[in-house]
Amino acid sequence: MHIERTQDKVIIRLPSYVYTEGLQRLVDYLIYKEITSKSKAKQSDVDKFAKEVKMSWWTKNRNRFIKSGEDNS
């Protein structure tokens, strides 16, 4: 592995045999960190929004997972 810092980037070079699935998870995490680094959102606001999204999704999709009480065969 070789890490190089230029004026505006950090470059990481890895051998081609590196496990790509694990590497993808690392890259996803780094992208997340980059995106959220300047966020002023509070964790409680993020949690509230996530709960609202989940509830909305469940309301729209619950019939796909739970049979109605009318058909008890």
CHARMM internal coordinates of N, CA and C (Angstrom, degrees):
IC EDIT
DIST 1 N 1 CA 1.4355
DIST 1 CA 1 C 1.5171
ANGL 1 N 1 CA 1 C 108.21
DIST 1 C 2 N 1.3300
ANGL 1 CA 1 C 2 N 113.37
DIHE 1 N 1 CA 1 C 2 N 142.26
DIST 2 N 2 CA 1.4570
ANGL 1 C 2 N 2 CA 119.81
DIHE 1 CA 1 C 2 N 2 CA 179.27
DIST 2 CA 2 C 1.5234
ANGL 2 N 2 CA 2 C 108.05
DIHE 1 C 2 N 2 CA 2 C -134.01
DIST 2 C 3 N 1.3419
ANGL 2 CA 2 C 3 N 117.38
DIHE 2 N 2 CA 2 C 3 N 126.98
DIST 3 N 3 CA 1.4552
ANGL 2 C 3 N 3 CA 121.76
DIHE 2 CA 2 C 3 N 3 CA 178.07
DIST 3 CA 3 C 1.5221
ANGL 3 N 3 CA 3 C 108.26
DIHE 2 C 3 N 3 CA 3 C -114.64
DIST 3 C 4 N 1.3095
ANGL 3 CA 3 C 4 N 115.06
DIHE 3 N 3 CA 3 C 4 N 129.00
DIST 4 N 4 CA 1.4635
ANGL 3 C 4 N 4 CA 121.31
DIHE 3 CA 3 C 4 N 4 CA -177.51
DIST 4 CA 4 C 1.5263
ANGL 4 N 4 CA 4 C 108.80
DIHE 3 C 4 N 4 CA 4 C -129.54
DIST 4 C 5 N 1.3138
ANGL 4 CA 4 C 5 N 116.88
DIHE 4 N 4 CA 4 C 5 N 133.14
DIST 5 N 5 CA 1.4654
ANGL 4 C 5 N 5 CA 121.26
DIHE 4 CA 4 C 5 N 5 CA 176.57
DIST 5 CA 5 C 1.5240
ANGL 5 N 5 CA 5 C 108.35
DIHE 4 C 5 N 5 CA 5 C -108.74
DIST 5 C 6 N 1.3225
ANGL 5 CA 5 C 6 N 115.14
DIHE 5 N 5 CA 5 C 6 N 123.31
DIST 6 N 6 CA 1.4607
ANGL 5 C 6 N 6 CA 120.68
DIHE 5 CA 5 C 6 N 6 CA 174.70
DIST 6 CA 6 C 1.5249
ANGL 6 N 6 CA 6 C 107.16
DIHE 5 C 6 N 6 CA 6 C -103.75
DIST 6 C 7 N 1.3036
ANGL 6 CA 6 C 7 N 117.10
DIHE 6 N 6 CA 6 C 7 N -173.30
DIST 7 N 7 CA 1.4597
ANGL 6 C 7 N 7 CA 120.63
DIHE 6 CA 6 C 7 N 7 CA -178.23
DIST 7 CA 7 C 1.5315
ANGL 7 N 7 CA 7 C 112.14
DIHE 6 C 7 N 7 CA 7 C -60.96
DIST 7 C 8 N 1.3193
ANGL 7 CA 7 C 8 N 117.44
DIHE 7 N 7 CA 7 C 8 N -36.70
DIST 8 N 8 CA 1.4660
ANGL 7 C 8 N 8 CA 119.72
DIHE 7 CA 7 C 8 N 8 CA -175.43
DIST 8 CA 8 C 1.5220
ANGL 8 N 8 CA 8 C 114.72
DIHE 7 C 8 N 8 CA 8 C -126.46
DIST 8 C 9 N 1.3382
ANGL 8 CA 8 C 9 N 118.78
DIHE 8 N 8 CA 8 C 9 N 6.44
DIST 9 N 9 CA 1.4669
ANGL 8 C 9 N 9 CA 120.89
DIHE 8 CA 8 C 9 N 9 CA -177.74
DIST 9 CA 9 C 1.5182
ANGL 9 N 9 CA 9 C 111.31
DIHE 8 C 9 N 9 CA 9 C -147.10
DIST 9 C 10 N 1.3310
ANGL 9 CA 9 C 10 N 113.78
DIHE 9 N 9 CA 9 C 10 N 159.49
DIST 10 N 10 CA 1.4605
ANGL 9 C 10 N 10 CA 121.27
DIHE 9 CA 9 C 10 N 10 CA 167.76
DIST 10 CA 10 C 1.5221
ANGL 10 N 10 CA 10 C 105.40
DIHE 9 C 10 N 10 CA 10 C -115.11
DIST 10 C 11 N 1.2952
ANGL 10 CA 10 C 11 N 117.02
DIHE 10 N 10 CA 10 C 11 N 125.36
DIST 11 N 11 CA 1.4649
ANGL 10 C 11 N 11 CA 122.06
DIHE 10 CA 10 C 11 N 11 CA -176.98
DIST 11 CA 11 C 1.5256
ANGL 11 N 11 CA 11 C 108.32
DIHE 10 C 11 N 11 CA 11 C -111.22
DIST 11 C 12 N 1.3243
ANGL 11 CA 11 C 12 N 115.29
DIHE 11 N 11 CA 11 C 12 N 126.03
DIST 12 N 12 CA 1.4623
ANGL 11 C 12 N 12 CA 121.37
DIHE 11 CA 11 C 12 N 12 CA 178.71
DIST 12 CA 12 C 1.5205
ANGL 12 N 12 CA 12 C 107.87
DIHE 11 C 12 N 12 CA 12 C -115.28
DIST 12 C 13 N 1.3180
ANGL 12 CA 12 C 13 N 116.84
DIHE 12 N 12 CA 12 C 13 N 123.20
DIST 13 N 13 CA 1.4611
ANGL 12 C 13 N 13 CA 121.63
DIHE 12 CA 12 C 13 N 13 CA 178.18
DIST 13 CA 13 C 1.5271
ANGL 13 N 13 CA 13 C 108.20
DIHE 12 C 13 N 13 CA 13 C -110.51
DIST 13 C 14 N 1.3346
ANGL 13 CA 13 C 14 N 114.54
DIHE 13 N 13 CA 13 C 14 N 128.94
DIST 14 N 14 CA 1.4545
ANGL 13 C 14 N 14 CA 120.73
DIHE 13 CA 13 C 14 N 14 CA -178.97
DIST 14 CA 14 C 1.5211
ANGL 14 N 14 CA 14 C 109.82
DIHE 13 C 14 N 14 CA 14 C -123.79
DIST 14 C 15 N 1.3272
ANGL 14 CA 14 C 15 N 117.37
DIHE 14 N 14 CA 14 C 15 N 153.00
DIST 15 N 15 CA 1.4587
ANGL 14 C 15 N 15 CA 119.72
DIHE 14 CA 14 C 15 N 15 CA 175.65
DIST 15 CA 15 C 1.5285
ANGL 15 N 15 CA 15 C 110.44
DIHE 14 C 15 N 15 CA 15 C -65.48
DIST 15 C 16 N 1.3027
ANGL 15 CA 15 C 16 N 117.35
DIHE 15 N 15 CA 15 C 16 N 152.79
DIST 16 N 16 CA 1.4680
ANGL 15 C 16 N 16 CA 122.23
DIHE 15 CA 15 C 16 N 16 CA -175.29
DIST 16 CA 16 C 1.5204
ANGL 16 N 16 CA 16 C 113.31
DIHE 15 C 16 N 16 CA 16 C -66.37
DIST 16 C 17 N 1.3167
ANGL 16 CA 16 C 17 N 119.00
DIHE 16 N 16 CA 16 C 17 N -16.45
DIST 17 N 17 CA 1.4615
ANGL 16 C 17 N 17 CA 120.90
DIHE 16 CA 16 C 17 N 17 CA -178.28
DIST 17 CA 17 C 1.5361
ANGL 17 N 17 CA 17 C 112.65
DIHE 16 C 17 N 17 CA 17 C -85.33
DIST 17 C 18 N 1.3049
ANGL 17 CA 17 C 18 N 118.58
DIHE 17 N 17 CA 17 C 18 N 1.08
DIST 18 N 18 CA 1.4632
ANGL 17 C 18 N 18 CA 121.03
DIHE 17 CA 17 C 18 N 18 CA -179.90
DIST 18 CA 18 C 1.5310
ANGL 18 N 18 CA 18 C 109.17
DIHE 17 C 18 N 18 CA 18 C -63.57
DIST 18 C 19 N 1.3202
ANGL 18 CA 18 C 19 N 116.86
DIHE 18 N 18 CA 18 C 19 N 136.95
DIST 19 N 19 CA 1.4585
ANGL 18 C 19 N 19 CA 124.98
DIHE 18 CA 18 C 19 N 19 CA -178.86
DIST 19 CA 19 C 1.5269
ANGL 19 N 19 CA 19 C 109.21
DIHE 18 C 19 N 19 CA 19 C -59.94
DIST 19 C 20 N 1.3345
ANGL 19 CA 19 C 20 N 116.82
DIHE 19 N 19 CA 19 C 20 N 112.54
DIST 20 N 20 CA 1.4592
ANGL 19 C 20 N 20 CA 120.35
DIHE 19 CA 19 C 20 N 20 CA -171.38
DIST 20 CA 20 C 1.5249
ANGL 20 N 20 CA 20 C 113.76
DIHE 19 C 20 N 20 CA 20 C -72.56
DIST 20 C 21 N 1.3318
ANGL 20 CA 20 C 21 N 118.83
DIHE 20 N 20 CA 20 C 21 N -30.11
DIST 21 N 21 CA 1.4657
ANGL 20 C 21 N 21 CA 119.28
DIHE 20 CA 20 C 21 N 21 CA 179.69
DIST 21 CA 21 C 1.5293
ANGL 21 N 21 CA 21 C 110.48
DIHE 20 C 21 N 21 CA 21 C -64.91
DIST 21 C 22 N 1.2968
ANGL 21 CA 21 C 22 N 117.14
DIHE 21 N 21 CA 21 C 22 N -45.43
DIST 22 N 22 CA 1.4574
ANGL 21 C 22 N 22 CA 120.82
DIHE 21 CA 21 C 22 N 22 CA 177.21
DIST 22 CA 22 C 1.5157
ANGL 22 N 22 CA 22 C 111.17
DIHE 21 C 22 N 22 CA 22 C -65.41
DIST 22 C 23 N 1.3033
ANGL 22 CA 22 C 23 N 116.27
DIHE 22 N 22 CA 22 C 23 N -38.49
DIST 23 N 23 CA 1.4582
ANGL 22 C 23 N 23 CA 121.20
DIHE 22 CA 22 C 23 N 23 CA 177.96
DIST 23 CA 23 C 1.5312
ANGL 23 N 23 CA 23 C 110.15
DIHE 22 C 23 N 23 CA 23 C -63.74
DIST 23 C 24 N 1.3274
ANGL 23 CA 23 C 24 N 117.88
DIHE 23 N 23 CA 23 C 24 N -39.81
DIST 24 N 24 CA 1.4623
ANGL 23 C 24 N 24 CA 121.09
DIHE 23 CA 23 C 24 N 24 CA 178.70
DIST 24 CA 24 C 1.5221
ANGL 24 N 24 CA 24 C 110.99
DIHE 23 C 24 N 24 CA 24 C -63.40
DIST 24 C 25 N 1.3391
ANGL 24 CA 24 C 25 N 116.99
DIHE 24 N 24 CA 24 C 25 N -40.00
DIST 25 N 25 CA 1.4668
ANGL 24 C 25 N 25 CA 119.76
DIHE 24 CA 24 C 25 N 25 CA 177.10
DIST 25 CA 25 C 1.5255
ANGL 25 N 25 CA 25 C 110.98
DIHE 24 C 25 N 25 CA 25 C -62.56
DIST 25 C 26 N 1.3221
ANGL 25 CA 25 C 26 N 116.29
DIHE 25 N 25 CA 25 C 26 N -39.75
DIST 26 N 26 CA 1.4599
ANGL 25 C 26 N 26 CA 120.37
DIHE 25 CA 25 C 26 N 26 CA 177.66
DIST 26 CA 26 C 1.5290
ANGL 26 N 26 CA 26 C 110.69
DIHE 25 C 26 N 26 CA 26 C -64.34
DIST 26 C 27 N 1.3155
ANGL 26 CA 26 C 27 N 117.03
DIHE 26 N 26 CA 26 C 27 N -44.85
DIST 27 N 27 CA 1.4637
ANGL 26 C 27 N 27 CA 121.26
DIHE 26 CA 26 C 27 N 27 CA 179.01
DIST 27 CA 27 C 1.5282
ANGL 27 N 27 CA 27 C 110.28
DIHE 26 C 27 N 27 CA 27 C -62.64
DIST 27 C 28 N 1.3285
ANGL 27 CA 27 C 28 N 117.70
DIHE 27 N 27 CA 27 C 28 N -42.27
DIST 28 N 28 CA 1.4678
ANGL 27 C 28 N 28 CA 121.28
DIHE 27 CA 27 C 28 N 28 CA 177.63
DIST 28 CA 28 C 1.5333
ANGL 28 N 28 CA 28 C 110.35
DIHE 27 C 28 N 28 CA 28 C -59.12
DIST 28 C 29 N 1.3222
ANGL 28 CA 28 C 29 N 116.65
DIHE 28 N 28 CA 28 C 29 N -42.68
DIST 29 N 29 CA 1.4593
ANGL 28 C 29 N 29 CA 120.86
DIHE 28 CA 28 C 29 N 29 CA 178.89
DIST 29 CA 29 C 1.5284
ANGL 29 N 29 CA 29 C 110.78
DIHE 28 C 29 N 29 CA 29 C -64.06
DIST 29 C 30 N 1.3161
ANGL 29 CA 29 C 30 N 117.00
DIHE 29 N 29 CA 29 C 30 N -43.37
DIST 30 N 30 CA 1.4680
ANGL 29 C 30 N 30 CA 120.29
DIHE 29 CA 29 C 30 N 30 CA 179.61
DIST 30 CA 30 C 1.5271
ANGL 30 N 30 CA 30 C 111.14
DIHE 29 C 30 N 30 CA 30 C -64.51
DIST 30 C 31 N 1.3193
ANGL 30 CA 30 C 31 N 117.33
DIHE 30 N 30 CA 30 C 31 N -38.21
DIST 31 N 31 CA 1.4665
ANGL 30 C 31 N 31 CA 120.82
DIHE 30 CA 30 C 31 N 31 CA 176.27
DIST 31 CA 31 C 1.5250
ANGL 31 N 31 CA 31 C 109.71
DIHE 30 C 31 N 31 CA 31 C -63.25
DIST 31 C 32 N 1.3341
ANGL 31 CA 31 C 32 N 116.43
DIHE 31 N 31 CA 31 C 32 N -44.86
DIST 32 N 32 CA 1.4642
ANGL 31 C 32 N 32 CA 121.05
DIHE 31 CA 31 C 32 N 32 CA 176.70
DIST 32 CA 32 C 1.5281
ANGL 32 N 32 CA 32 C 110.70
DIHE 31 C 32 N 32 CA 32 C -56.74
DIST 32 C 33 N 1.3171
ANGL 32 CA 32 C 33 N 117.27
DIHE 32 N 32 CA 32 C 33 N -47.51
DIST 33 N 33 CA 1.4638
ANGL 32 C 33 N 33 CA 121.41
DIHE 32 CA 32 C 33 N 33 CA -179.74
DIST 33 CA 33 C 1.5290
ANGL 33 N 33 CA 33 C 110.79
DIHE 32 C 33 N 33 CA 33 C -61.35
DIST 33 C 34 N 1.3188
ANGL 33 CA 33 C 34 N 117.03
DIHE 33 N 33 CA 33 C 34 N -40.41
DIST 34 N 34 CA 1.4655
ANGL 33 C 34 N 34 CA 120.92
DIHE 33 CA 33 C 34 N 34 CA 179.36
DIST 34 CA 34 C 1.5268
ANGL 34 N 34 CA 34 C 110.69
DIHE 33 C 34 N 34 CA 34 C -65.02
DIST 34 C 35 N 1.3249
ANGL 34 CA 34 C 35 N 116.77
DIHE 34 N 34 CA 34 C 35 N -45.52
DIST 35 N 35 CA 1.4620
ANGL 34 C 35 N 35 CA 121.65
DIHE 34 CA 34 C 35 N 35 CA -178.16
DIST 35 CA 35 C 1.5289
ANGL 35 N 35 CA 35 C 111.48
DIHE 34 C 35 N 35 CA 35 C -64.64
DIST 35 C 36 N 1.3226
ANGL 35 CA 35 C 36 N 116.65
DIHE 35 N 35 CA 35 C 36 N -41.30
DIST 36 N 36 CA 1.4594
ANGL 35 C 36 N 36 CA 120.29
DIHE 35 CA 35 C 36 N 36 CA -174.55
DIST 36 CA 36 C 1.5275
ANGL 36 N 36 CA 36 C 113.94
DIHE 35 C 36 N 36 CA 36 C -89.78
DIST 36 C 37 N 1.3058
ANGL 36 CA 36 C 37 N 118.19
DIHE 36 N 36 CA 36 C 37 N -3.91
DIST 37 N 37 CA 1.4637
ANGL 36 C 37 N 37 CA 120.72
DIHE 36 CA 36 C 37 N 37 CA -174.06
DIST 37 CA 37 C 1.5276
ANGL 37 N 37 CA 37 C 113.04
DIHE 36 C 37 N 37 CA 37 C -61.50
DIST 37 C 38 N 1.3136
ANGL 37 CA 37 C 38 N 117.78
DIHE 37 N 37 CA 37 C 38 N -29.71
DIST 38 N 38 CA 1.4645
ANGL 37 C 38 N 38 CA 120.21
DIHE 37 CA 37 C 38 N 38 CA -178.27
DIST 38 CA 38 C 1.5226
ANGL 38 N 38 CA 38 C 112.42
DIHE 37 C 38 N 38 CA 38 C -106.87
DIST 38 C 39 N 1.3131
ANGL 38 CA 38 C 39 N 116.33
DIHE 38 N 38 CA 38 C 39 N 9.31
DIST 39 N 39 CA 1.4581
ANGL 38 C 39 N 39 CA 120.59
DIHE 38 CA 38 C 39 N 39 CA -178.89
DIST 39 CA 39 C 1.5228
ANGL 39 N 39 CA 39 C 110.43
DIHE 38 C 39 N 39 CA 39 C -70.90
DIST 39 C 40 N 1.3156
ANGL 39 CA 39 C 40 N 115.18
DIHE 39 N 39 CA 39 C 40 N 140.99
DIST 40 N 40 CA 1.4626
ANGL 39 C 40 N 40 CA 120.66
DIHE 39 CA 39 C 40 N 40 CA 176.17
DIST 40 CA 40 C 1.5266
ANGL 40 N 40 CA 40 C 110.67
DIHE 39 C 40 N 40 CA 40 C -106.49
DIST 40 C 41 N 1.3223
ANGL 40 CA 40 C 41 N 116.40
DIHE 40 N 40 CA 40 C 41 N 7.86
DIST 41 N 41 CA 1.4655
ANGL 40 C 41 N 41 CA 120.98
DIHE 40 CA 40 C 41 N 41 CA -179.79
DIST 41 CA 41 C 1.5210
ANGL 41 N 41 CA 41 C 109.60
DIHE 40 C 41 N 41 CA 41 C -68.40
DIST 41 C 42 N 1.3244
ANGL 41 CA 41 C 42 N 114.96
DIHE 41 N 41 CA 41 C 42 N 141.65
DIST 42 N 42 CA 1.4609
ANGL 41 C 42 N 42 CA 120.83
DIHE 41 CA 41 C 42 N 42 CA 175.32
DIST 42 CA 42 C 1.5218
ANGL 42 N 42 CA 42 C 108.11
DIHE 41 C 42 N 42 CA 42 C -86.15
DIST 42 C 43 N 1.3218
ANGL 42 CA 42 C 43 N 116.99
DIHE 42 N 42 CA 42 C 43 N 149.84
DIST 43 N 43 CA 1.4573
ANGL 42 C 43 N 43 CA 120.93
DIHE 42 CA 42 C 43 N 43 CA 179.79
DIST 43 CA 43 C 1.5219
ANGL 43 N 43 CA 43 C 110.75
DIHE 42 C 43 N 43 CA 43 C -58.69
DIST 43 C 44 N 1.3269
ANGL 43 CA 43 C 44 N 117.25
DIHE 43 N 43 CA 43 C 44 N -37.09
DIST 44 N 44 CA 1.4676
ANGL 43 C 44 N 44 CA 119.77
DIHE 43 CA 43 C 44 N 44 CA -179.94
DIST 44 CA 44 C 1.5292
ANGL 44 N 44 CA 44 C 111.08
DIHE 43 C 44 N 44 CA 44 C -64.06
DIST 44 C 45 N 1.3359
ANGL 44 CA 44 C 45 N 117.89
DIHE 44 N 44 CA 44 C 45 N -35.62
DIST 45 N 45 CA 1.4672
ANGL 44 C 45 N 45 CA 121.20
DIHE 44 CA 44 C 45 N 45 CA 176.60
DIST 45 CA 45 C 1.5209
ANGL 45 N 45 CA 45 C 111.29
DIHE 44 C 45 N 45 CA 45 C -67.69
DIST 45 C 46 N 1.3228
ANGL 45 CA 45 C 46 N 116.13
DIHE 45 N 45 CA 45 C 46 N -40.40
DIST 46 N 46 CA 1.4598
ANGL 45 C 46 N 46 CA 120.84
DIHE 45 CA 45 C 46 N 46 CA 178.42
DIST 46 CA 46 C 1.5250
ANGL 46 N 46 CA 46 C 109.79
DIHE 45 C 46 N 46 CA 46 C -64.72
DIST 46 C 47 N 1.3193
ANGL 46 CA 46 C 47 N 117.24
DIHE 46 N 46 CA 46 C 47 N -43.40
DIST 47 N 47 CA 1.4624
ANGL 46 C 47 N 47 CA 121.38
DIHE 46 CA 46 C 47 N 47 CA 179.04
DIST 47 CA 47 C 1.5276
ANGL 47 N 47 CA 47 C 111.05
DIHE 46 C 47 N 47 CA 47 C -62.16
DIST 47 C 48 N 1.3296
ANGL 47 CA 47 C 48 N 116.69
DIHE 47 N 47 CA 47 C 48 N -42.78
DIST 48 N 48 CA 1.4692
ANGL 47 C 48 N 48 CA 120.86
DIHE 47 CA 47 C 48 N 48 CA 179.47
DIST 48 CA 48 C 1.5267
ANGL 48 N 48 CA 48 C 110.53
DIHE 47 C 48 N 48 CA 48 C -62.79
DIST 48 C 49 N 1.3294
ANGL 48 CA 48 C 49 N 116.63
DIHE 48 N 48 CA 48 C 49 N -44.73
DIST 49 N 49 CA 1.4657
ANGL 48 C 49 N 49 CA 120.89
DIHE 48 CA 48 C 49 N 49 CA 179.42
DIST 49 CA 49 C 1.5244
ANGL 49 N 49 CA 49 C 110.87
DIHE 48 C 49 N 49 CA 49 C -62.52
DIST 49 C 50 N 1.3325
ANGL 49 CA 49 C 50 N 116.82
DIHE 49 N 49 CA 49 C 50 N -43.60
DIST 50 N 50 CA 1.4686
ANGL 49 C 50 N 50 CA 120.67
DIHE 49 CA 49 C 50 N 50 CA 179.53
DIST 50 CA 50 C 1.5216
ANGL 50 N 50 CA 50 C 110.69
DIHE 49 C 50 N 50 CA 50 C -61.50
DIST 50 C 51 N 1.3173
ANGL 50 CA 50 C 51 N 117.35
DIHE 50 N 50 CA 50 C 51 N -40.77
DIST 51 N 51 CA 1.4623
ANGL 50 C 51 N 51 CA 120.99
DIHE 50 CA 50 C 51 N 51 CA 178.96
DIST 51 CA 51 C 1.5243
ANGL 51 N 51 CA 51 C 110.63
DIHE 50 C 51 N 51 CA 51 C -63.75
DIST 51 C 52 N 1.3363
ANGL 51 CA 51 C 52 N 117.07
DIHE 51 N 51 CA 51 C 52 N -42.42
DIST 52 N 52 CA 1.4652
ANGL 51 C 52 N 52 CA 121.24
DIHE 51 CA 51 C 52 N 52 CA 178.84
DIST 52 CA 52 C 1.5289
ANGL 52 N 52 CA 52 C 111.37
DIHE 51 C 52 N 52 CA 52 C -62.86
DIST 52 C 53 N 1.3175
ANGL 52 CA 52 C 53 N 116.85
DIHE 52 N 52 CA 52 C 53 N -42.03
DIST 53 N 53 CA 1.4669
ANGL 52 C 53 N 53 CA 120.95
DIHE 52 CA 52 C 53 N 53 CA 179.48
DIST 53 CA 53 C 1.5213
ANGL 53 N 53 CA 53 C 110.26
DIHE 52 C 53 N 53 CA 53 C -64.39
DIST 53 C 54 N 1.3312
ANGL 53 CA 53 C 54 N 117.39
DIHE 53 N 53 CA 53 C 54 N -44.60
DIST 54 N 54 CA 1.4670
ANGL 53 C 54 N 54 CA 121.14
DIHE 53 CA 53 C 54 N 54 CA 179.53
DIST 54 CA 54 C 1.5202
ANGL 54 N 54 CA 54 C 111.48
DIHE 53 C 54 N 54 CA 54 C -62.26
DIST 54 C 55 N 1.3288
ANGL 54 CA 54 C 55 N 116.89
DIHE 54 N 54 CA 54 C 55 N -43.78
DIST 55 N 55 CA 1.4636
ANGL 54 C 55 N 55 CA 120.47
DIHE 54 CA 54 C 55 N 55 CA 179.77
DIST 55 CA 55 C 1.5199
ANGL 55 N 55 CA 55 C 110.90
DIHE 54 C 55 N 55 CA 55 C -63.87
DIST 55 C 56 N 1.3112
ANGL 55 CA 55 C 56 N 117.04
DIHE 55 N 55 CA 55 C 56 N -41.48
DIST 56 N 56 CA 1.4674
ANGL 55 C 56 N 56 CA 121.36
DIHE 55 CA 55 C 56 N 56 CA 179.15
DIST 56 CA 56 C 1.5287
ANGL 56 N 56 CA 56 C 109.99
DIHE 55 C 56 N 56 CA 56 C -63.46
DIST 56 C 57 N 1.3311
ANGL 56 CA 56 C 57 N 116.35
DIHE 56 N 56 CA 56 C 57 N -44.35
DIST 57 N 57 CA 1.4673
ANGL 56 C 57 N 57 CA 120.32
DIHE 56 CA 56 C 57 N 57 CA 179.96
DIST 57 CA 57 C 1.5268
ANGL 57 N 57 CA 57 C 109.34
DIHE 56 C 57 N 57 CA 57 C -62.22
DIST 57 C 58 N 1.3389
ANGL 57 CA 57 C 58 N 116.91
DIHE 57 N 57 CA 57 C 58 N -45.26
DIST 58 N 58 CA 1.4517
ANGL 57 C 58 N 58 CA 120.74
DIHE 57 CA 57 C 58 N 58 CA -176.67
DIST 58 CA 58 C 1.5349
ANGL 58 N 58 CA 58 C 110.58
DIHE 57 C 58 N 58 CA 58 C -63.78
DIST 58 C 59 N 1.3340
ANGL 58 CA 58 C 59 N 116.48
DIHE 58 N 58 CA 58 C 59 N -41.13
DIST 59 N 59 CA 1.4666
ANGL 58 C 59 N 59 CA 120.35
DIHE 58 CA 58 C 59 N 59 CA 178.53
DIST 59 CA 59 C 1.5260
ANGL 59 N 59 CA 59 C 110.87
DIHE 58 C 59 N 59 CA 59 C -59.05
DIST 59 C 60 N 1.3165
ANGL 59 CA 59 C 60 N 116.51
DIHE 59 N 59 CA 59 C 60 N -40.71
DIST 60 N 60 CA 1.4687
ANGL 59 C 60 N 60 CA 121.08
DIHE 59 CA 59 C 60 N 60 CA -178.33
DIST 60 CA 60 C 1.5282
ANGL 60 N 60 CA 60 C 112.93
DIHE 59 C 60 N 60 CA 60 C -77.13
DIST 60 C 61 N 1.3256
ANGL 60 CA 60 C 61 N 118.26
DIHE 60 N 60 CA 60 C 61 N -24.01
DIST 61 N 61 CA 1.4662
ANGL 60 C 61 N 61 CA 120.84
DIHE 60 CA 60 C 61 N 61 CA -170.94
DIST 61 CA 61 C 1.5208
ANGL 61 N 61 CA 61 C 115.60
DIHE 60 C 61 N 61 CA 61 C -118.23
DIST 61 C 62 N 1.3122
ANGL 61 CA 61 C 62 N 119.62
DIHE 61 N 61 CA 61 C 62 N -2.00
DIST 62 N 62 CA 1.4779
ANGL 61 C 62 N 62 CA 120.84
DIHE 61 CA 61 C 62 N 62 CA -174.17
DIST 62 CA 62 C 1.5237
ANGL 62 N 62 CA 62 C 112.63
DIHE 61 C 62 N 62 CA 62 C -58.84
DIST 62 C 63 N 1.3355
ANGL 62 CA 62 C 63 N 117.39
DIHE 62 N 62 CA 62 C 63 N -33.48
DIST 63 N 63 CA 1.4676
ANGL 62 C 63 N 63 CA 119.82
DIHE 62 CA 62 C 63 N 63 CA -179.18
DIST 63 CA 63 C 1.5237
ANGL 63 N 63 CA 63 C 112.80
DIHE 62 C 63 N 63 CA 63 C -65.32
DIST 63 C 64 N 1.2983
ANGL 63 CA 63 C 64 N 117.44
DIHE 63 N 63 CA 63 C 64 N -20.52
DIST 64 N 64 CA 1.4670
ANGL 63 C 64 N 64 CA 120.55
DIHE 63 CA 63 C 64 N 64 CA 176.58
DIST 64 CA 64 C 1.5210
ANGL 64 N 64 CA 64 C 111.73
DIHE 63 C 64 N 64 CA 64 C -72.30
DIST 64 C 65 N 1.3401
ANGL 64 CA 64 C 65 N 117.39
DIHE 64 N 64 CA 64 C 65 N -20.80
DIST 65 N 65 CA 1.4606
ANGL 64 C 65 N 65 CA 121.77
DIHE 64 CA 64 C 65 N 65 CA -173.33
DIST 65 CA 65 C 1.5174
ANGL 65 N 65 CA 65 C 114.33
DIHE 64 C 65 N 65 CA 65 C -114.24
DIST 65 C 66 N 1.3137
ANGL 65 CA 65 C 66 N 116.66
DIHE 65 N 65 CA 65 C 66 N -23.25
DIST 66 N 66 CA 1.4664
ANGL 65 C 66 N 66 CA 120.93
DIHE 65 CA 65 C 66 N 66 CA -176.82
DIST 66 CA 66 C 1.5284
ANGL 66 N 66 CA 66 C 108.48
DIHE 65 C 66 N 66 CA 66 C -121.79
DIST 66 C 67 N 1.3373
ANGL 66 CA 66 C 67 N 116.21
DIHE 66 N 66 CA 66 C 67 N 124.65
DIST 67 N 67 CA 1.4566
ANGL 66 C 67 N 67 CA 120.53
DIHE 66 CA 66 C 67 N 67 CA 177.40
DIST 67 CA 67 C 1.5181
ANGL 67 N 67 CA 67 C 109.15
DIHE 66 C 67 N 67 CA 67 C -71.70
DIST 67 C 68 N 1.3125
ANGL 67 CA 67 C 68 N 115.79
DIHE 67 N 67 CA 67 C 68 N 149.02
DIST 68 N 68 CA 1.4726
ANGL 67 C 68 N 68 CA 119.53
DIHE 67 CA 67 C 68 N 68 CA 176.59
DIST 68 CA 68 C 1.5237
ANGL 68 N 68 CA 68 C 109.31
DIHE 67 C 68 N 68 CA 68 C -70.19
DIST 68 C 69 N 1.3186
ANGL 68 CA 68 C 69 N 117.43
DIHE 68 N 68 CA 68 C 69 N 159.14
DIST 69 N 69 CA 1.4594
ANGL 68 C 69 N 69 CA 122.84
DIHE 68 CA 68 C 69 N 69 CA -178.73
DIST 69 CA 69 C 1.5123
ANGL 69 N 69 CA 69 C 113.68
DIHE 68 C 69 N 69 CA 69 C -70.17
DIST 69 C 70 N 1.3217
ANGL 69 CA 69 C 70 N 118.06
DIHE 69 N 69 CA 69 C 70 N -11.39
DIST 70 N 70 CA 1.4630
ANGL 69 C 70 N 70 CA 121.63
DIHE 69 CA 69 C 70 N 70 CA -177.00
DIST 70 CA 70 C 1.5170
ANGL 70 N 70 CA 70 C 112.84
DIHE 69 C 70 N 70 CA 70 C -70.53
DIST 70 C 71 N 1.3068
ANGL 70 CA 70 C 71 N 117.84
DIHE 70 N 70 CA 70 C 71 N -31.11
DIST 71 N 71 CA 1.4723
ANGL 70 C 71 N 71 CA 121.59
DIHE 70 CA 70 C 71 N 71 CA -176.33
DIST 71 CA 71 C 1.5212
ANGL 71 N 71 CA 71 C 108.94
DIHE 70 C 71 N 71 CA 71 C -108.79
DIST 71 C 72 N 1.3057
ANGL 71 CA 71 C 72 N 117.39
DIHE 71 N 71 CA 71 C 72 N 89.44
DIST 72 N 72 CA 1.4706
ANGL 71 C 72 N 72 CA 121.84
DIHE 71 CA 71 C 72 N 72 CA -178.64
DIST 72 CA 72 C 1.5142
ANGL 72 N 72 CA 72 C 111.64
DIHE 71 C 72 N 72 CA 72 C -103.25
DIST 72 C 73 N 1.3207
ANGL 72 CA 72 C 73 N 117.86
DIHE 72 N 72 CA 72 C 73 N 45.19
DIST 73 N 73 CA 1.4559
ANGL 72 C 73 N 73 CA 120.08
DIHE 72 CA 72 C 73 N 73 CA -178.06
DIST 73 CA 73 C 1.5076
ANGL 73 N 73 CA 73 C 112.64
DIHE 72 C 73 N 73 CA 73 C -81.71
END
COOR INIT
IC SEED 1 N 1 CA 1 C
IC BUILD
